[in-house]
Amino acid sequence: MKKKMLRVRPIAFIRVDNHLVPLPRFQRAFDEQYAINEEYALIKSEDRNMTRHRGYFAQIKEAFNNLTEEYANGYPSVDHLRADALIMAGYYTEARYVMDSRDEAKHLGVMLRRLSPLAVIRIKGNVVLHFEAKSQSVSSMGREEFETSCRKVLHIVASMARTTPAELKKNAGRAA
């Protein structure tokens, strides 16, 4: 029997007496994600300002559209730019693979690129370094970490577009 993989989405609840009841708009996701008579851990999440969240992505797009020639050809998409900036800002996981030869390292690098198109992959001799940007999803980053990562990422991408985060914000607001 093959199990269906579901994406776990945050669900908002309200406490009624001694029960947690999902808000009506989350009922379908709740029914899909949670089985009757199963035990689940509840973790309180911090609300994220979704206007700020959307504004952040608009500012990165603005930077992407205005990258200097030095950077423009290095990023095929906005997602590539954001992932690279997250890695530069220190928001990543790292894996190190030691292979028997440089050729094996190159082969692994090609395979990793296919699996992780947004990752940064470096090959040094027979060693492959694989850097994967940390997810900024609501379920992966709390509000404070998200805000800090946003500031760092916007500073990086703004410098790549020879501007400031404030200018990105102003210009992204005009484009919206």
FIKOLZA-1660 file (N, C-alpha, C; in steps of 0.1 Angstrom, whole numbers, plus 5000, padded with zeros to 4 digits):
% residues 176
   i   px   py   pz ch aa at
   1 5008 4988 5000  A  M  N
   1 5000 5000 5000  A  M CA
   1 5009 5012 5000  A  M  C
   2 5007 5021 4990  A  K  N
   2 5015 5033 4989  A  K CA
   2 5009 5045 4997  A  K  C
   3 5017 5051 5005  A  K  N
   3 5012 5062 5013  A  K CA
   3 5012 5075 5005  A  K  C
   4 5002 5083 5006  A  K  N
   4 5002 5096 5000  A  K CA
   4 5009 5106 5008  A  K  C
   5 5019 5114 5002  A  M  N
   5 5026 5124 5009  A  M CA
   5 5018 5137 5008  A  M  C
   6 5016 5143 5020  A  L  N
   6 5009 5155 5021  A  L CA
   6 5018 5166 5026  A  L  C
   7 5016 5178 5020  A  R  N
   7 5024 5190 5025  A  R CA
   7 5017 5194 5038  A  R  C
   8 5024 5196 5049  A  V  N
   8 5018 5200 5061  A  V CA
   8 5018 5215 5061  A  V  C
   9 5005 5220 5062  A  R  N
   9 5003 5235 5062  A  R CA
   9 4999 5239 5076  A  R  C
  10 5003 5251 5080  A  P  N
  10 4998 5256 5093  A  P CA
  10 4983 5258 5093  A  P  C
  11 4977 5255 5104  A  I  N
  11 4962 5255 5106  A  I CA
  11 4959 5264 5118  A  I  C
  12 4950 5273 5117  A  A  N
  12 4947 5282 5128  A  A CA
  12 4935 5275 5135  A  A  C
  13 4936 5275 5149  A  F  N
  13 4926 5269 5157  A  F CA
  13 4921 5279 5167  A  F  C
  14 4909 5276 5173  A  I  N
  14 4904 5284 5184  A  I CA
  14 4901 5274 5195  A  I  C
  15 4904 5278 5207  A  R  N
  15 4901 5269 5219  A  R CA
  15 4886 5271 5223  A  R  C
  16 4879 5260 5223  A  V  N
  16 4865 5259 5228  A  V CA
  16 4865 5249 5239  A  V  C
  17 4863 5254 5251  A  D  N
  17 4864 5246 5263  A  D CA
  17 4878 5239 5263  A  D  C
  18 4878 5225 5263  A  N  N
  18 4891 5218 5263  A  N CA
  18 4894 5212 5250  A  N  C
  19 4889 5218 5239  A  H  N
  19 4892 5213 5226  A  H CA
  19 4897 5224 5217  A  H  C
  20 4906 5220 5208  A  L  N
  20 4911 5229 5197  A  L CA
  20 4903 5227 5185  A  L  C
  21 4896 5237 5180  A  V  N
  21 4887 5235 5168  A  V CA
  21 4893 5244 5157  A  V  C
  22 4896 5238 5145  A  P  N
  22 4901 5246 5134  A  P CA
  22 4891 5256 5129  A  P  C
  23 4896 5268 5125  A  L  N
  23 4888 5278 5119  A  L CA
  23 4882 5272 5107  A  L  C
  24 4870 5276 5103  A  P  N
  24 4863 5270 5091  A  P CA
  24 4871 5270 5079  A  P  C
  25 4879 5281 5076  A  R  N
  25 4887 5281 5063  A  R CA
  25 4898 5271 5063  A  R  C
  26 4902 5265 5075  A  F  N
  26 4912 5255 5076  A  F CA
  26 4907 5241 5077  A  F  C
  27 4894 5239 5077  A  Q  N
  27 4888 5226 5079  A  Q CA
  27 4893 5215 5069  A  Q  C
  28 4893 5219 5056  A  R  N
  28 4897 5209 5046  A  R CA
  28 4912 5205 5048  A  R  C
  29 4921 5214 5051  A  A  N
  29 4935 5211 5053  A  A CA
  29 4936 5202 5066  A  A  C
  30 4928 5206 5076  A  F  N
  30 4928 5199 5089  A  F CA
  30 4924 5184 5086  A  F  C
  31 4913 5182 5079  A  D  N
  31 4908 5168 5076  A  D CA
  31 4919 5160 5068  A  D  C
  32 4926 5167 5059  A  E  N
  32 4936 5160 5051  A  E CA
  32 4949 5156 5059  A  E  C
  33 4952 5165 5068  A  Q  N
  33 4965 5163 5076  A  Q CA
  33 4964 5155 5088  A  Q  C
  34 4952 5155 5095  A  Y  N
  34 4952 5148 5108  A  Y CA
  34 4942 5137 5108  A  Y  C
  35 4946 5126 5113  A  A  N
  35 4938 5114 5115  A  A CA
  35 4931 5114 5128  A  A  C
  36 4919 5108 5129  A  I  N
  36 4912 5106 5142  A  I CA
  36 4920 5097 5151  A  I  C
  37 4920 5100 5164  A  N  N
  37 4926 5092 5174  A  N CA
  37 4942 5091 5173  A  N  C
  38 4948 5100 5166  A  E  N
  38 4962 5100 5165  A  E CA
  38 4967 5111 5174  A  E  C
  39 4980 5110 5178  A  E  N
  39 4985 5120 5187  A  E CA
  39 4995 5130 5179  A  E  C
  40 4994 5143 5181  A  Y  N
  40 5002 5152 5174  A  Y CA
  40 5007 5163 5184  A  Y  C
  41 5019 5167 5181  A  A  N
  41 5025 5178 5189  A  A CA
  41 5020 5192 5184  A  A  C
  42 5017 5201 5192  A  L  N
  42 5012 5214 5189  A  L CA
  42 5023 5224 5192  A  L  C
  43 5027 5231 5182  A  I  N
  43 5037 5242 5183  A  I CA
  43 5031 5255 5180  A  I  C
  44 5032 5264 5189  A  K  N
  44 5026 5278 5186  A  K CA
  44 5035 5285 5177  A  K  C
  45 5029 5291 5166  A  S  N
  45 5037 5298 5157  A  S CA
  45 5034 5313 5158  A  S  C
  46 5043 5321 5153  A  E  N
  46 5041 5335 5154  A  E CA
  46 5035 5340 5141  A  E  C
  47 5025 5349 5142  A  D  N
  47 5019 5354 5129  A  D CA
  47 5030 5362 5122  A  D  C
  48 5029 5361 5109  A  R  N
  48 5038 5369 5100  A  R CA
  48 5029 5379 5093  A  R  C
  49 5035 5391 5092  A  N  N
  49 5028 5402 5085  A  N CA
  49 5029 5398 5070  A  N  C
  50 5018 5394 5064  A  M  N
  50 5018 5389 5050  A  M CA
  50 5020 5401 5040  A  M  C
  51 5017 5413 5044  A  T  N
  51 5019 5424 5035  A  T CA
  51 5034 5426 5034  A  T  C
  52 5041 5425 5046  A  R  N
  52 5056 5426 5046  A  R CA
  52 5062 5415 5038  A  R  C
  53 5056 5403 5040  A  H  N
  53 5061 5391 5033  A  H CA
  53 5061 5393 5018  A  H  C
  54 5049 5397 5013  A  R  N
  54 5048 5400 4998  A  R CA
  54 5057 5411 4994  A  R  C
  55 5058 5421 5002  A  G  N
  55 5067 5432 4999  A  G CA
  55 5081 5428 4997  A  G  C
  56 5085 5419 5006  A  Y  N
  56 5099 5414 5005  A  Y CA
  56 5102 5407 4992  A  Y  C
  57 5092 5399 4987  A  F  N
  57 5094 5392 4974  A  F CA
  57 5094 5402 4963  A  F  C
  58 5085 5413 4964  A  A  N
  58 5085 5423 4953  A  A CA
  58 5098 5430 4953  A  A  C
  59 5104 5433 4964  A  Q  N
  59 5117 5440 4965  A  Q CA
  59 5128 5432 4958  A  Q  C
  60 5128 5419 4961  A  I  N
  60 5138 5410 4955  A  I CA
  60 5136 5410 4940  A  I  C
  61 5124 5410 4935  A  K  N
  61 5121 5410 4921  A  K CA
  61 5126 5423 4915  A  K  C
  62 5124 5434 4922  A  E  N
  62 5129 5447 4917  A  E CA
  62 5144 5447 4916  A  E  C
  63 5151 5441 4926  A  A  N
  63 5166 5440 4925  A  A CA
  63 5170 5431 4913  A  A  C
  64 5163 5420 4911  A  F  N
  64 5166 5411 4900  A  F CA
  64 5165 5418 4887  A  F  C
  65 5154 5426 4886  A  N  N
  65 5152 5433 4873  A  N CA
  65 5162 5444 4871  A  N  C
  66 5170 5448 4881  A  N  N
  66 5180 5459 4880  A  N CA
  66 5194 5455 4884  A  N  C
  67 5197 5442 4883  A  L  N
  67 5210 5437 4886  A  L CA
  67 5220 5443 4876  A  L  C
  68 5232 5446 4882  A  T  N
  68 5243 5452 4873  A  T CA
  68 5248 5441 4863  A  T  C
  69 5254 5445 4853  A  E  N
  69 5259 5435 4843  A  E CA
  69 5268 5424 4849  A  E  C
  70 5275 5428 4860  A  E  N
  70 5284 5419 4867  A  E CA
  70 5276 5407 4872  A  E  C
  71 5263 5409 4876  A  Y  N
  71 5255 5398 4882  A  Y CA
  71 5244 5393 4873  A  Y  C
  72 5240 5401 4864  A  A  N
  72 5227 5398 4856  A  A CA
  72 5228 5384 4850  A  A  C
  73 5238 5380 4844  A  N  N
  73 5239 5367 4837  A  N CA
  73 5241 5355 4847  A  N  C
  74 5243 5358 4859  A  G  N
  74 5246 5347 4869  A  G CA
  74 5233 5342 4875  A  G  C
  75 5222 5348 4873  A  Y  N
  75 5209 5344 4880  A  Y CA
  75 5198 5343 4869  A  Y  C
  76 5195 5330 4866  A  P  N
  76 5184 5328 4856  A  P CA
  76 5170 5332 4861  A  P  C
  77 5168 5333 4874  A  S  N
  77 5155 5336 4880  A  S CA
  77 5156 5344 4893  A  S  C
  78 5145 5350 4897  A  V  N
  78 5144 5356 4910  A  V CA
  78 5147 5346 4921  A  V  C
  79 5142 5334 4920  A  D  N
  79 5144 5324 4930  A  D CA
  79 5159 5320 4932  A  D  C
  80 5166 5320 4920  A  H  N
  80 5181 5317 4921  A  H CA
  80 5188 5329 4929  A  H  C
  81 5184 5341 4926  A  L  N
  81 5189 5352 4933  A  L CA
  81 5187 5352 4948  A  L  C
  82 5174 5349 4952  A  R  N
  82 5170 5349 4966  A  R CA
  82 5178 5338 4973  A  R  C
  83 5178 5326 4967  A  A  N
  83 5185 5314 4973  A  A CA
  83 5200 5318 4975  A  A  C
  84 5206 5323 4965  A  D  N
  84 5220 5327 4967  A  D CA
  84 5223 5337 4977  A  D  C
  85 5214 5347 4978  A  A  N
  85 5215 5358 4988  A  A CA
  85 5213 5352 5002  A  A  C
  86 5203 5343 5004  A  L  N
  86 5201 5336 5017  A  L CA
  86 5214 5329 5021  A  L  C
  87 5220 5322 5012  A  I  N
  87 5233 5315 5015  A  I CA
  87 5243 5325 5019  A  I  C
  88 5245 5335 5011  A  M  N
  88 5255 5346 5014  A  M CA
  88 5252 5352 5028  A  M  C
  89 5240 5353 5032  A  A  N
  89 5236 5359 5045  A  A CA
  89 5237 5349 5056  A  A  C
  90 5240 5336 5053  A  G  N
  90 5243 5326 5064  A  G CA
  90 5231 5317 5067  A  G  C
  91 5220 5318 5059  A  Y  N
  91 5208 5310 5061  A  Y CA
  91 5208 5298 5051  A  Y  C
  92 5216 5288 5055  A  Y  N
  92 5217 5276 5047  A  Y CA
  92 5221 5264 5055  A  Y  C
  93 5219 5252 5048  A  T  N
  93 5225 5240 5053  A  T CA
  93 5236 5236 5044  A  T  C
  94 5246 5229 5050  A  E  N
  94 5258 5226 5042  A  E CA
  94 5260 5211 5043  A  E  C
  95 5263 5205 5032  A  A  N
  95 5268 5191 5031  A  A CA
  95 5281 5190 5024  A  A  C
  96 5290 5182 5029  A  R  N
  96 5303 5180 5023  A  R CA
  96 5305 5165 5020  A  R  C
  97 5309 5163 5007  A  Y  N
  97 5311 5149 5002  A  Y CA
  97 5325 5148 4998  A  Y  C
  98 5332 5138 5003  A  V  N
  98 5346 5135 4999  A  V CA
  98 5345 5123 4990  A  V  C
  99 5350 5125 4977  A  M  N
  99 5349 5114 4967  A  M CA
  99 5363 5109 4965  A  M  C
 100 5364 5098 4958  A  D  N
 100 5377 5092 4955  A  D CA
 100 5385 5099 4945  A  D  C
 101 5379 5106 4936  A  S  N
 101 5386 5114 4926  A  S CA
 101 5379 5127 4922  A  S  C
 102 5386 5135 4915  A  R  N
 102 5380 5148 4910  A  R CA
 102 5368 5145 4900  A  R  C
 103 5370 5134 4892  A  D  N
 103 5360 5131 4882  A  D CA
 103 5347 5126 4889  A  D  C
 104 5348 5119 4900  A  E  N
 104 5337 5114 4908  A  E CA
 104 5330 5126 4914  A  E  C
 105 5338 5136 4919  A  A  N
 105 5333 5148 4925  A  A CA
 105 5325 5156 4915  A  A  C
 106 5330 5157 4903  A  K  N
 106 5323 5164 4892  A  K CA
 106 5310 5157 4889  A  K  C
 107 5310 5144 4888  A  H  N
 107 5298 5136 4885  A  H CA
 107 5287 5139 4896  A  H  C
 108 5292 5138 4909  A  L  N
 108 5282 5141 4920  A  L CA
 108 5277 5155 4919  A  L  C
 109 5286 5164 4916  A  G  N
 109 5281 5178 4914  A  G CA
 109 5270 5180 4904  A  G  C
 110 5271 5173 4893  A  V  N
 110 5261 5173 4882  A  V CA
 110 5248 5167 4888  A  V  C
 111 5249 5156 4895  A  M  N
 111 5237 5150 4900  A  M CA
 111 5230 5159 4911  A  M  C
 112 5238 5165 4919  A  L  N
 112 5233 5174 4929  A  L CA
 112 5226 5186 4923  A  L  C
 113 5232 5191 4912  A  R  N
 113 5226 5202 4905  A  R CA
 113 5212 5199 4900  A  R  C
 114 5210 5186 4895  A  R  N
 114 5197 5182 4890  A  R CA
 114 5187 5181 4901  A  R  C
 115 5192 5177 4913  A  L  N
 115 5183 5175 4924  A  L CA
 115 5180 5188 4931  A  L  C
 116 5189 5197 4931  A  S  N
 116 5188 5210 4938  A  S CA
 116 5192 5222 4929  A  S  C
 117 5183 5226 4920  A  P  N
 117 5187 5236 4910  A  P CA
 117 5190 5250 4916  A  P  C
 118 5185 5252 4929  A  L  N
 118 5188 5265 4935  A  L CA
 118 5200 5265 4944  A  L  C
 119 5206 5253 4946  A  A  N
 119 5217 5252 4956  A  A CA
 119 5230 5258 4950  A  A  C
 120 5239 5261 4959  A  V  N
 120 5253 5265 4955  A  V CA
 120 5261 5252 4956  A  V  C
 121 5268 5248 4946  A  I  N
 121 5276 5236 4946  A  I CA
 121 5290 5240 4942  A  I  C
 122 5300 5237 4951  A  R  N
 122 5314 5240 4948  A  R CA
 122 5321 5227 4948  A  R  C
 123 5331 5226 4939  A  I  N
 123 5339 5214 4938  A  I CA
 123 5354 5218 4940  A  I  C
 124 5360 5213 4950  A  K  N
 124 5374 5216 4953  A  K CA
 124 5382 5203 4954  A  K  C
 125 5389 5200 4943  A  G  N
 125 5396 5187 4942  A  G CA
 125 5386 5176 4941  A  G  C
 126 5387 5167 4951  A  N  N
 126 5377 5156 4952  A  N CA
 126 5366 5158 4962  A  N  C
 127 5364 5171 4967  A  V  N
 127 5354 5174 4977  A  V CA
 127 5343 5182 4970  A  V  C
 128 5331 5178 4973  A  V  N
 128 5319 5186 4968  A  V CA
 128 5312 5192 4980  A  V  C
 129 5311 5205 4979  A  L  N
 129 5303 5213 4989  A  L CA
 129 5290 5217 4984  A  L  C
 130 5279 5214 4992  A  H  N
 130 5266 5216 4987  A  H CA
 130 5259 5225 4997  A  H  C
 131 5255 5237 4993  A  F  N
 131 5249 5247 5002  A  F CA
 131 5234 5248 4997  A  F  C
 132 5225 5246 5006  A  E  N
 132 5211 5247 5003  A  E CA
 132 5205 5258 5011  A  E  C
 133 5198 5268 5005  A  A  N
 133 5192 5279 5012  A  A CA
 133 5182 5274 5021  A  A  C
 134 5181 5280 5033  A  K  N
 134 5171 5277 5043  A  K CA
 134 5157 5282 5038  A  K  C
 135 5147 5275 5040  A  S  N
 135 5133 5279 5036  A  S CA
 135 5129 5291 5045  A  S  C
 136 5122 5300 5038  A  Q  N
 136 5117 5312 5046  A  Q CA
 136 5102 5310 5047  A  Q  C
 137 5097 5298 5046  A  S  N
 137 5082 5296 5047  A  S CA
 137 5078 5299 5062  A  S  C
 138 5066 5301 5063  A  V  N
 138 5060 5304 5077  A  V CA
 138 5063 5293 5086  A  V  C
 139 5062 5281 5082  A  S  N
 139 5064 5269 5091  A  S CA
 139 5079 5267 5093  A  S  C
 140 5088 5272 5085  A  S  N
 140 5102 5270 5087  A  S CA
 140 5110 5281 5095  A  S  C
 141 5105 5293 5094  A  M  N
 141 5111 5305 5101  A  M CA
 141 5101 5312 5109  A  M  C
 142 5104 5315 5121  A  G  N
 142 5096 5324 5129  A  G CA
 142 5096 5338 5124  A  G  C
 143 5088 5346 5130  A  R  N
 143 5087 5360 5125  A  R CA
 143 5101 5367 5127  A  R  C
 144 5107 5366 5139  A  E  N
 144 5119 5373 5141  A  E CA
 144 5131 5369 5132  A  E  C
 145 5132 5356 5130  A  E  N
 145 5142 5351 5121  A  E CA
 145 5139 5355 5106  A  E  C
 146 5127 5354 5103  A  F  N
 146 5123 5359 5089  A  F CA
 146 5126 5373 5087  A  F  C
 147 5123 5382 5096  A  E  N
 147 5126 5396 5095  A  E CA
 147 5141 5399 5094  A  E  C
 148 5149 5392 5102  A  T  N
 148 5163 5393 5102  A  T CA
 148 5169 5389 5089  A  T  C
 149 5164 5377 5084  A  S  N
 149 5169 5372 5071  A  S CA
 149 5165 5381 5060  A  S  C
 150 5153 5387 5060  A  C  N
 150 5149 5397 5050  A  C CA
 150 5158 5408 5049  A  C  C
 151 5161 5414 5061  A  R  N
 151 5170 5426 5061  A  R CA
 151 5184 5423 5054  A  R  C
 152 5189 5411 5058  A  K  N
 152 5202 5407 5053  A  K CA
 152 5202 5405 5038  A  K  C
 153 5192 5397 5034  A  V  N
 153 5190 5394 5019  A  V CA
 153 5188 5407 5011  A  V  C
 154 5179 5416 5016  A  L  N
 154 5177 5428 5008  A  L CA
 154 5189 5437 5007  A  L  C
 155 5197 5437 5018  A  H  N
 155 5210 5444 5017  A  H CA
 155 5219 5439 5006  A  H  C
 156 5220 5425 5006  A  I  N
 156 5228 5419 4996  A  I CA
 156 5223 5421 4982  A  I  C
 157 5210 5419 4979  A  V  N
 157 5205 5421 4966  A  V CA
 157 5205 5435 4961  A  V  C
 158 5203 5444 4971  A  A  N
 158 5203 5459 4967  A  A CA
 158 5217 5462 4963  A  A  C
 159 5228 5457 4970  A  S  N
 159 5241 5461 4966  A  S CA
 159 5244 5455 4952  A  S  C
 160 5238 5444 4949  A  M  N
 160 5241 5438 4935  A  M CA
 160 5234 5446 4924  A  M  C
 161 5224 5454 4928  A  A  N
 161 5217 5462 4919  A  A CA
 161 5222 5477 4920  A  A  C
 162 5232 5479 4928  A  R  N
 162 5238 5492 4931  A  R CA
 162 5227 5502 4935  A  R  C
 163 5220 5498 4946  A  T  N
 163 5210 5506 4952  A  T CA
 163 5209 5503 4966  A  T  C
 164 5199 5508 4973  A  T  N
 164 5197 5505 4987  A  T CA
 164 5184 5497 4989  A  T  C
 165 5182 5491 5001  A  P  N
 165 5170 5484 5004  A  P CA
 165 5158 5494 5004  A  P  C
 166 5160 5506 5008  A  A  N
 166 5150 5517 5009  A  A CA
 166 5145 5520 4994  A  A  C
 167 5155 5521 4985  A  E  N
 167 5151 5524 4971  A  E CA
 167 5143 5512 4965  A  E  C
 168 5148 5500 4968  A  L  N
 168 5141 5488 4963  A  L CA
 168 5126 5488 4968  A  L  C
 169 5124 5491 4981  A  K  N
 169 5111 5492 4987  A  K CA
 169 5102 5502 4980  A  K  C
 170 5108 5514 4978  A  K  N
 170 5101 5525 4971  A  K CA
 170 5097 5521 4957  A  K  C
 171 5107 5515 4949  A  N  N
 171 5104 5512 4935  A  N CA
 171 5095 5499 4934  A  N  C
 172 5096 5490 4943  A  A  N
 172 5087 5478 4943  A  A CA
 172 5073 5482 4946  A  A  C
 173 5071 5493 4955  A  G  N
 173 5058 5498 4958  A  G CA
 173 5051 5504 4946  A  G  C
 174 5059 5511 4938  A  R  N
 174 5054 5518 4926  A  R CA
 174 5050 5507 4915  A  R  C
 175 5057 5496 4915  A  A  N
 175 5054 5486 4905  A  A CA
 175 5042 5478 4908  A  A  C
 176 5038 5478 4921  A  A  N
 176 5027 5470 4926  A  A CA
 176 5013 5475 4922  A  A  C
% end
